[in-house]
Amino acid sequence: MNALDAGSTRPYLIRALYEWCTDHGLTPYVAVRVDETVQVPREYVKNNEIVLNISFDATSSLKLGNEFIEFKARFSGSAREIIVPIDHVIAIYARENGQGMAFPAPEQDAAANHLTPGFSAALSAQDGPAETRLMQLVPETATSPASDSDNNESPEPPKSPQGARPSLKRVK
């Protein structure tokens, strides 16, 4: 088998980072690019993205498969079934410290570049291998002025203890 036949490393990296988070008592969050193939509560989607808590406490029947992430979760007290294609996951990170990894947006959306300012800046650098660029969340005030996403109604990670909202920054 050659490298072209091996398939994507994304599902394996997502499972590894999920395991790392849970092993260290951290809360794993995934940022997802939403289109018609993603089954999430649309009322929490902003700028075609949603951030989901995939911790053991927040989900039931979680399956981190090679093609989909599937689970059940409650949104405003209402149980919902969530189905996310793996290639629509644009980041996985720990809520508490922001460590994690970002991935390129799905192919059909990458050219449109409709990502929120934090993800757009982090994913625009194309000089590393597309599948494994490493990202780190840092306070937004350290990298850019506040954006209009502060009024976001989607389930975003809580603010860090310093009060600054994290954003993605490329780490070499």
Contact map, one row per residue, 1 for C-alpha under 8 A:
1110110000000000000000000000000000000000000000000000000000000000000000000000000000000000000000000000000000000000000000000000000000000000000000000000000000000000000000000000
1111110000000000000000000000000000000000000000000000000000000000000000000000000000000000000000000000000000000000000000000000000000000000000000000000000000000000000000000000
1111111000000000000000000000000000000000000000000000000000000000000000000000000000000000000000000000000000000000000000000000000000000000000000000000000000000000000000000000
0111111000000000000000000000000000000000000000000000000000000000000000000000000000000000000000000000000000000000000000000000000000000000000000000000000000000000000000000000
1111111000000000000000000000000000000000000000000000000000000000000000000000000000000000000000000000000000000000000000000000000000000000000000000000000000000000000000000000
1111111100000000000000000000000000000000000000000000000000000000000000000000000000000000000000000000000000000000000000000000000000000000000000000000000000000000000000000000
0011111110000000000000000000000000000000000000000000000000000000000000000000000000000000000000000000000000000000000000000000000000000000000000000000000000000000000000000000
0000011111100000000000000000000000000000000000000000000000000000000000000000000000000000000000000000000000000000000000000000000000100000000000000000000000000000000000000000
0000001111111000000000000000000000000000000000000000000000000000000000000000000000000000000000000000000000000000000000000000000000100000000000000000000000000000000000000000
0000000111111100000000000000000000000000000000000000000000000000000000000000000000000110000000000000001000000000000000000000000000100000000000000000000000000000000000000000
0000000111111110000000000000000000000000000000000000000000000001111000000000000000000100000000000000000000000000000000000000000000000000000000000000000000000000000000000000
0000000011111111000000000000000000000000000000000000000000000000010000000000000000000000000000000000000000000000000000000000000000000000000000000000000000000000000000000000
0000000011111111100000000000000000000000000000000000000000000000000000000000000000000000000000000000000000000000000000000000000000000000000000000000000000000000000000000000
0000000001111111110000000000000000000000000000000000000000000000000000000000000000000000000100000000000000000000000000000000000000000000000000000000000000000000000000000000
0000000000111111111000000000000000000000000000000000000000000001000000000000000000000000000000000000000000000000000000000000000000000000000000000000000000000000000000000000
0000000000011111111100000000000000000000000000000000000000000000000000000000000000000000000000000000000000000000000000000000000000000000000000000000000000000000000000000000
0000000000001111111110000000000000000000000000000000000000000000000000000000000000000000000110000001000000000000000000000000000000000000000000000000000000000000000000000000
0000000000000111111111000001000000000000000000000000000000000000000000000000000000000000000100000000000000000000000000000000000000000000000000000000000000000000000000000000
0000000000000011111111100000000000000000000000000000000000000000000000000000000000000000000000000000000000000000000000000000000000000000000000000000000000000000000000000000
0000000000000001111111110000000000000000000000000000000000000000000000000000000000000000000000000000000000000000000000000000000000000000000000000000000000000000000000000000
0000000000000000111111111111000000000000000000000000000000000000000000000000000000000000000001000000000000000000000000000000000000000000000000000000000000000000000000000000
0000000000000000011111111111000000000000000000000000001000000000000000000000000000000000000000000000000000000000000000000000000000000000000000000000000000000000000000000000
0000000000000000001111111100000000000000000000000000000000000000000000000000000000000000000000000000000000000000000000000000000000000000000000000000000000000000000000000000
0000000000000000000111111100000000000000000000000000000000000000000000000000000000000000000000000000000000000000000000000000000000000000000000000000000000000000000000000000
0000000000000000000011111110000000000000000000000000000000000000000000000000000000000000000000000000000000000000000000000000000000000000000000000000000000000000000000000000
0000000000000000000011111111000000000000000000000000000000000000000000000000000000000000000001110000000000000000000000000000000000000000000000000000000000000000000000000000
0000000000000000000011001111100000000000000000000000111000000000000000000000000000000000000001110000000000000000000000000000000000000000000000000000000000000000000000000000
0000000000000000010011000111110000000000000000000000111000000000000000000000000000000000000111100000000000000000000000000000000000000000000000000000000000000000000000000000
0000000000000000000000000011111000000000000000000011111000000000000000000000000000000000000111100000000000000000000000000000000000000000000000000000000000001000000000000000
0000000000000000000000000001111100000000000000000011110000000000000000000000000000000000111110000000000000000000000000000000000000000000000000000000000000000000000000000000
0000000000000000000000000000111110000000000000001111000000000000000000000000000000000000111100000000000000000000000000000000000000000000000000000000000000000000000000000000
0000000000000000000000000000011111000000000000001111000000000000000000000000000000010001111000000000000000000000000000000000000000000000000000000000000000000000000000000000
0000000000000000000000000000001111100000000000011100000000000000000000000000000000000001110000000000000011000000000000000000000000000000000000000000000000000000000000000000
0000000000000000000000000000000111111100000010011100000000000000000000000000000000000001000000000000000000000000000000000000000000000000000000000000000000000000000000000000
0000000000000000000000000000000011111100000000010000000000000000000000000000000000000000000000000000000000000000000000000000000000000000000000000000000000000000000000000000
0000000000000000000000000000000001111110000000000000000000000000000000000000000000000000000000000000000000000000000000000000000000000000000000000000000000000000000000000000
0000000000000000000000000000000001111110000000000000000000000000000000000000000000011000000000000000000000000000000000000000000000000000000000000000000000000000000000000000
0000000000000000000000000000000001111111000000000000000000000000000000000000000000111001000000000000000000000000000000000000000000000000000000000000000000000000000000000000
0000000000000000000000000000000000011111100000000000000000000000000000000000000011110000000000000000000000000000000000000000000000000000000000000000000000000000000000000000
0000000000000000000000000000000000000111110000000000000000000000000000000000000111110000000000000000000000000000000000000000000000000000000000000000000000000000000000000000
0000000000000000000000000000000000000011111110000000000000000000000000000010000100000000000000000000000000000000000000000000000000000000000000000000000000000000000000000000
0000000000000000000000000000000000000001111110000000000000000000000000000000000000000000000000000000000000000000000000000000000000000000000000000000000000000000000000000000
0000000000000000000000000000000000000000111110000000000000000000000000000000000000000000000000000000000000000000000000000000000000000000000000000000000001000000000000000000
0000000000000000000000000000000000000000111111000100000000000000000000000000000000000000000000000000000000000000000000000000000000000000000000000000000011100000000000000000
0000000000000000000000000000000001000000111111111100000000000000000000000000000000000000000000000000000000000000000000000000000000000000000000000000000001000000000000000000
0000000000000000000000000000000000000000000111111100000000000000000000000000000000000000000000000000000000000000000000000000000000000000000000000000000111000000000000000000
0000000000000000000000000000000000000000000011111000000000000000000000000000000000000000000000000000000000000000011100000000000000000000000000000000000000000000000000000000
0000000000000000000000000000000011100000000011111100000000000000000000000000000000000000000000000000000000000000011000000000000000000000000000000000000000000000000000000000
0000000000000000000000000000001111000000000011111110000000000000000000000000000000000000000000000000000000000000001100000000000000000000000000000000000000000000000000000000
0000000000000000000000000000001111000000000111011111000000000000000000000000000000000000000000000000000000000000000000000000000000000000000000000000000001100000000000000000
0000000000000000000000000000111100000000000000001111100000000000000000000000000000000000000000000000000000000000000000000000000000000000000000000000000001111000000000000000
0000000000000000000000000000111100000000000000000111110000000000000000000000000000000000000000000000000000000000000000000000000000000000000000000000000000110000000000000000
0000000000000000000000000011110000000000000000000011111001100000000000000000000000000000000000000000000000000000000000000000000000000000000000000000000000000000000000000000
0000000000000000000000000011110000000000000000000001111101100100000000000000000000000000000000000000000000000000000000000000000000000000000000000000000000000000000000000000
0000000000000000000001000011100000000000000000000000111111100000000000000000000000000000000000000000000000000000000000000000000000000000000000000000000000000000000000000000
0000000000000000000000000000000000000000000000000000011111110100000000000000000000000000000000000000000000000000000000000000000000000000000000000000000000000000000000000000
0000000000000000000000000000000000000000000000000000001111110000000000000000000000000000000000000000000000000000000000000000000000000000000000000000000000000000000000000000
0000000000000000000000000000000000000000000000000000111111110000000000001100000000000000000000000000000000000000000000000000000000000000000000000000000000000000000000000000
0000000000000000000000000000000000000000000000000000111111111100000000111100000000000000000000000000000000000000000000000000000000000000000000000000000000000000000000000000
0000000000000000000000000000000000000000000000000000000111111100000000111000000000000000000000000000000000000000000000000000000000000000000000000000000000000000000000000000
0000000000000000000000000000000000000000000000000000000000111110000001110000000000000000000000000000000000000000000000000000000000000000000000000000000000000000000000000000
0000000000000000000000000000000000000000000000000000010100111111000011110000000000000000000000000000000000000000000000000000000000000000000000000000000000000000000000000000
0000000000000000000000000000000000000000000000000000000000001111100111100000000000000000000000000000000000000000000000000000000000000000000000000000000000000000000000000000
0000000000100010000000000000000000000000000000000000000000000111110111000000000000000000000000000000000000000000000000000000000000000000000000000000000000000000000000000000
0000000000100000000000000000000000000000000000000000000000000011111111000000000000000100000000000000000000000000000000000000000000000000000000000000000000000000000000000000
0000000000110000000000000000000000000000000000000000000000000001111100000000000000000100000000000000000000000000000000000000000000000000000000000000000000000000000000000000
0000000000100000000000000000000000000000000000000000000000000000111110000000000000001110000000000000000000000000000000000000000000000000000000000000000000000000000000000000
0000000000000000000000000000000000000000000000000000000000000011111111000000000000111100000000000000000000000000000000000000000000000000000000000000000000000000000000000000
0000000000000000000000000000000000000000000000000000000000000111101111100000000001111100000000000000000000000000000000000000000000000000000000000000000000000000000000000000
0000000000000000000000000000000000000000000000000000000000001111100111110000000011110000000000000000000000000000000000000000000000000000000000000000000000000000000000000000
0000000000000000000000000000000000000000000000000000000000111110000011111000000011100000000000000000000000000000000000000000000000000000000000000000000000000000000000000000
0000000000000000000000000000000000000000000000000000000000111100000001111100001111000000000000000000000000000000000000000000000000000000000000000000000000000000000000000000
0000000000000000000000000000000000000000000000000000000001110000000000111110001111000000000000000000000000000000000000000000000000000000000000000000000000000000000000000000
0000000000000000000000000000000000000000000000000000000001100000000000011111111100000000000000000000000000000000000000000000000000000000000000000000000000000000000000000000
0000000000000000000000000000000000000000100000000000000000000000000000001111111100000000000000000000000000000000000000000000000000000000000000000000000000000000000000000000
0000000000000000000000000000000000000000000000000000000000000000000000000111110000000000000000000000000000000000000000000000000000000000000000000000000000000000000000000000
0000000000000000000000000000000000000000000000000000000000000000000000000111111000000000000000000000000000000000000000000000000000000000000000000000000000000000000000000000
0000000000000000000000000000000000000000000000000000000000000000000000000111111100000000000000000000000000000000000000000000000000000000000000000000000000000000000000000000
0000000000000000000000000000000000000000000000000000000000000000000000011110111110000000000000000000000000000000000000000000000000000000000000000000000000000000000000000000
0000000000000000000000000000000000000001100000000000000000000000000000011110011111000000000000000000000000000000000000000000000000000000000000000000000000000000000000000000
0000000000000000000000000000000000000011000000000000000000000000000001111000001111100000000000000000000000000000000000000000000000000000000000000000000000000000000000000000
0000000000000000000000000000000000000011000000000000000000000000000011111000000111110000000000000000000000000000000000000000000000000000000000000000000000000000000000000000
0000000000000000000000000000000000000111000000000000000000000000000111100000000011111000000000000000000000000000000000000000000000000000000000000000000000000000000000000000
0000000000000000000000000000000100001111000000000000000000000000000111000000000001111101100000000000000000000000000000000000000000000000000000000000000000000000000000000000
0000000000000000000000000000000000001100000000000000000000000000001110000000000000111111100000000000000000000000000000000000000000000000000000000000000000000000000000000000
0000000001100000000000000000000000000000000000000000000000000000111110000000000000011111100000000000000000000000000000000000000000000000000000000000000000000000000000000000
0000000001000000000000000000000000000000000000000000000000000000001000000000000000001111110000000000000011000000000000000000000000000000000000000000000000000000000000000000
0000000000000000000000000000000111000100000000000000000000000000000000000000000000011111110000000000000011000000000000000000000000000000000000000000000000000000000000000000
0000000000000000000000000000011110000000000000000000000000000000000000000000000000011111111100000000001010000000000000000000000000000000000000000000000000000000000000000000
0000000000000000000000000000011110000000000000000000000000000000000000000000000000000011111100000000011110000000000000000000000000000000000000000000000000000000000000000000
0000000000000000000000000000011100000000000000000000000000000000000000000000000000000000111110000001111000000000000000000000000000000000000000000000000000000000000000000000
0000000000000100110000000001111000000000000000000000000000000000000000000000000000000000111111000001110000000000000000000000000000000000000000000000000000000000000000000000
0000000000000000100000000001110000000000000000000000000000000000000000000000000000000000001111100111100000000000000000000000000000000000000000000000000000000000000000000000
0000000000000000000010000111100000000000000000000000000000000000000000000000000000000000000111111111000000000000000000000000000000000000000000000000000000000000000000000000
0000000000000000000000000111100000000000000000000000000000000000000000000000000000000000000011111100000000000000000000000000000000000000000000000000000000001100000000000000
0000000000000000000000000110000000000000000000000000000000000000000000000000000000000000000001111100000000000000000000000000000000000000000000000000000000000001000000000000
0000000000000000000000000000000000000000000000000000000000000000000000000000000000000000000001111110000000000000000000000000000000000000100000000000000000000000000000000000
0000000000000000000000000000000000000000000000000000000000000000000000000000000000000000000011111111000000000000000000000000000000000001110000000000000000000000000001000000
0000000000000000000000000000000000000000000000000000000000000000000000000000000000000000000011001111100000000000000000000000000000000011100000000000000000000000000000000000
0000000000000000100000000000000000000000000000000000000000000000000000000000000000000000001111000111110000000000000000000000000000000111100000000000000000000000000000000000
0000000000000000000000000000000000000000000000000000000000000000000000000000000000000000001110000011111000000000000000000000000000011111000000000000000000000000000000000000
0000000000000000000000000000000000000000000000000000000000000000000000000000000000000000011100000001111100000000000000000010000000011110000000000000000000000000000000000000
0000000001000000000000000000000000000000000000000000000000000000000000000000000000000000111000000000111110000000000000000010000001111000000000000000000000000000000000000000
0000000000000000000000000000000000000000000000000000000000000000000000000000000000000000010000000000011111000100000000000010000001100000000000000000000000000000000000000000
0000000000000000000000000000000010000000000000000000000000000000000000000000000000000011110000000000001111101100000000000000000000000000000000000000000000000000000000000000
0000000000000000000000000000000010000000000000000000000000000000000000000000000000000011000000000000000111111100000000000000000000000000000000000000000000000000000000000000
0000000000000000000000000000000000000000000000000000000000000000000000000000000000000000000000000000000011111110000000000000000000000000000000000000000000000000000000000000
0000000000000000000000000000000000000000000000000000000000000000000000000000000000000000000000000000000001111111000000000000000000000000000000000000000000000000000000000000
0000000000000000000000000000000000000000000000000000000000000000000000000000000000000000000000000000000011111111110000000000000000000000000000000000000000000000000000000000
0000000000000000000000000000000000000000000000000000000000000000000000000000000000000000000000000000000111111111110000000000000000000000000000000000000000000000000000000000
0000000000000000000000000000000000000000000000000000000000000000000000000000000000000000000000000000000000111111100000000000000000000000000000000000000000000000000000000000
0000000000000000000000000000000000000000000000000000000000000000000000000000000000000000000000000000000000011111110000000000000000000000000000000000000000000000000000000000
0000000000000000000000000000000000000000000000000000000000000000000000000000000000000000000000000000000000001111111000010000000000000000000000000000000000000000000000000000
0000000000000000000000000000000000000000000000110000000000000000000000000000000000000000000000000000000000001101111100010000000000000000000000000000000000000000000000000000
0000000000000000000000000000000000000000000000111000000000000000000000000000000000000000000000000000000000000000111111110000000000000000000000000000000000000000000000000000
0000000000000000000000000000000000000000000000101000000000000000000000000000000000000000000000000000000000000000011111110000000000000000000000000000000000000000000000000000
0000000000000000000000000000000000000000000000000000000000000000000000000000000000000000000000000000000000000000001111111000000000000000000000000010000000000000000000000000
0000000000000000000000000000000000000000000000000000000000000000000000000000000000000000000000000000000000000000001111111100000000000000000100000000000000000000000000110000
0000000000000000000000000000000000000000000000000000000000000000000000000000000000000000000000000000000000000000001111111110000000000000000000000000000000000000000000110000
0000000000000000000000000000000000000000000000000000000000000000000000000000000000000000000000000000000000000000111111111111000000000000000000000000000000000000000000000000
0000000000000000000000000000000000000000000000000000000000000000000000000000000000000000000000000000000000000000000011111111100000000000000000000000000000000000000000011000
0000000000000000000000000000000000000000000000000000000000000000000000000000000000000000000000000000000000000000000001111111100000000010000000000000000000000000000000011100
0000000000000000000000000000000000000000000000000000000000000000000000000000000000000000000000000000011100000000000000111111110000000000000000000000000000000000000000000000
0000000000000000000000000000000000000000000000000000000000000000000000000000000000000000000000000000000000000000000000011111110000000000000000000000000000000000000000000000
0000000000000000000000000000000000000000000000000000000000000000000000000000000000000000000000000000000000000000000000001111111100000000000000000000000000000000000000000000
0000000000000000000000000000000000000000000000000000000000000000000000000000000000000000000000000000000000000000000000000011111111000000000000000000000000000000000000000000
0000000000000000000000000000000000000000000000000000000000000000000000000000000000000000000000000000000000000000000000000000111110000000000000000000000000000000000000000000
0000000000000000000000000000000000000000000000000000000000000000000000000000000000000000000000000000000000000000000000000000111111011000000000000000000000000000000000000000
0000000000000000000000000000000000000000000000000000000000000000000000000000000000000000000000000000000000000000000000000000011111111000000000000000000000000000000000000000
0000000000000000000000000000000000000000000000000000000000000000000000000000000000000000000000000000001100000000000000000000010111111000000000000000000000000000000000000000
0000000111000000000000000000000000000000000000000000000000000000000000000000000000000000000000000000001100000000000000000000000011111000000000000000000000000000000000000000
0000000000000000000000000000000000000000000000000000000000000000000000000000000000000000000000000000111000000000000000000000000111111100000000000000000000000000000000000000
0000000000000000000000000000000000000000000000000000000000000000000000000000000000000000000000000000111000000000000000000000000111111110000000000000000000000000000000000100
0000000000000000000000000000000000000000000000000000000000000000000000000000000000000000000000000001110000000000000000000000000000011111000000000000000000000000000000000111
0000000000000000000000000000000000000000000000000000000000000000000000000000000000000000000000000011110000000000000000000100000000001111100000000000000000000000000000011110
0000000000000000000000000000000000000000000000000000000000000000000000000000000000000000000000000111100000000000000000000000000000000111110000000000000000000000000000011110
0000000000000000000000000000000000000000000000000000000000000000000000000000000000000000000000001111000000000000000000000000000000000011111000000000000000000000000001111000
0000000000000000000000000000000000000000000000000000000000000000000000000000000000000000000000000100000000000000000000000000000000000001111101100000000000000000000001111000
0000000000000000000000000000000000000000000000000000000000000000000000000000000000000000000000000000000000000000000000000000000000000000111111100000000000000000000111100000
0000000000000000000000000000000000000000000000000000000000000000000000000000000000000000000000000000000000000000000001000000000000000000011111111100000000000000000111100000
0000000000000000000000000000000000000000000000000000000000000000000000000000000000000000000000000000000000000000000000000000000000000000001111111100000000000000000110000000
0000000000000000000000000000000000000000000000000000000000000000000000000000000000000000000000000000000000000000000000000000000000000000011111110000000000000000000000000000
0000000000000000000000000000000000000000000000000000000000000000000000000000000000000000000000000000000000000000000000000000000000000000011111111000000000000000000000001000
0000000000000000000000000000000000000000000000000000000000000000000000000000000000000000000000000000000000000000000000000000000000000000000111111100000000000000000000000000
0000000000000000000000000000000000000000000000000000000000000000000000000000000000000000000000000000000000000000000000000000000000000000000110111110000000000000000000000000
0000000000000000000000000000000000000000000000000000000000000000000000000000000000000000000000000000000000000000000000000000000000000000000110011111010000000000000000000000
0000000000000000000000000000000000000000000000000000000000000000000000000000000000000000000000000000000000000000000010000000000000000000000000001111110000000000000000000000
0000000000000000000000000000000000000000000000000000000000000000000000000000000000000000000000000000000000000000000000000000000000000000000000000111111000000000000000000000
0000000000000000000000000000000000000000000000000000000000000000000000000000000000000000000000000000000000000000000000000000000000000000000000000011111100000000000000000000
0000000000000000000000000000000000000000000000000000000000000000000000000000000000000000000000000000000000000000000000000000000000000000000000000111111100000000000000000000
0000000000000000000000000000000000000000000000000000000000000000000000000000000000000000000000000000000000000000000000000000000000000000000000000001111110000000000000000000
0000000000000000000000000000000000000000000001000000000000000000000000000000000000000000000000000000000000000000000000000000000000000000000000000000111111010000000000000000
0000000000000000000000000000000000000000000101000000000000000000000000000000000000000000000000000000000000000000000000000000000000000000000000000000001111110000000000000000
0000000000000000000000000000000000000000001111000110000000000000000000000000000000000000000000000000000000000000000000000000000000000000000000000000000111110000000000000000
0000000000000000000000000000000000000000000100000111000000000000000000000000000000000000000000000000000000000000000000000000000000000000000000000000000011111000000000000000
0000000000000000000000000000000000000000000000000011000000000000000000000000000000000000000000000000000000000000000000000000000000000000000000000000000111111100000000000000
0000000000000000000000000000100000000000000000000010000000000000000000000000000000000000000000100000000000000000000000000000000000000000000000000000000000111110000000000000
0000000000000000000000000000000000000000000000000000000000000000000000000000000000000000000000100000000000000000000000000000000000000000000000000000000000011111000010000000
0000000000000000000000000000000000000000000000000000000000000000000000000000000000000000000000000000000000000000000000000000000000000000000000000000000000001111111111000000
0000000000000000000000000000000000000000000000000000000000000000000000000000000000000000000000010000000000000000000000000000000000000000000000000000000000000111111111000000
0000000000000000000000000000000000000000000000000000000000000000000000000000000000000000000000000000000000000000000000000000000000000000000000000000000000000011111100000000
0000000000000000000000000000000000000000000000000000000000000000000000000000000000000000000000000000000000000000000000000000000000000000000000000000000000000011111100000000
0000000000000000000000000000000000000000000000000000000000000000000000000000000000000000000000000000000000000000000000000000000000000000000000000000000000000011111110000000
0000000000000000000000000000000000000000000000000000000000000000000000000000000000000000000000000000000000000000000000000000000000000000001110000000000000000011111111000000
0000000000000000000000000000000000000000000000000000000000000000000000000000000000000000000000000000000000000000000000000000000000000000001110000000000000000111001111100000
0000000000000000000000000000000000000000000000000000000000000000000000000000000000000000000000000100000000000000000000000000000000000000111100000000000000000011000111110000
0000000000000000000000000000000000000000000000000000000000000000000000000000000000000000000000000000000000000000000001100000000000000000111100000000000000000000000011111000
0000000000000000000000000000000000000000000000000000000000000000000000000000000000000000000000000000000000000000000001101100000000000011110000000000000000000000000001111100
0000000000000000000000000000000000000000000000000000000000000000000000000000000000000000000000000000000000000000000000001100000000000011110000100000000000000000000000111110
0000000000000000000000000000000000000000000000000000000000000000000000000000000000000000000000000000000000000000000000000100000000001111000000000000000000000000000000011111
0000000000000000000000000000000000000000000000000000000000000000000000000000000000000000000000000000000000000000000000000000000000000111000000000000000000000000000000001111
0000000000000000000000000000000000000000000000000000000000000000000000000000000000000000000000000000000000000000000000000000000000000100000000000000000000000000000000000111
